[in-house]
């Protein structure tokens, strides 16, 4: 099947490479927007956010028996639908502490 339109050649109405515009309903979109729009104004709030959201996935494990790896559990945080927004919030909290408050954030890294 070709993408030639009624005028005989592929022009503006060509369908090759055009993304399909499907309307999907994202149930978590309000939560994502709330996390993305959250502004940090106090250092106490930034400290809490940096402590609550881990720097790396806490679920990744390598189970060894007498020095031999039996099983490796991959990081499961990417399965969290709001993972990117939470990581961004933690980053903004650390930037607030370093830039605005002038604090040392090496304890959180």
Secondary structure, DSSP 8 states (H G I E B T S, - for coil): -----TTSS--TT--TT---------TTHHHHHHHHH-----HHHHHHHHHHS-SS-TT-EEEEETTEEEEEE---GGGSTTHHHHHHHHHHHHHIIIIIS----GGG-
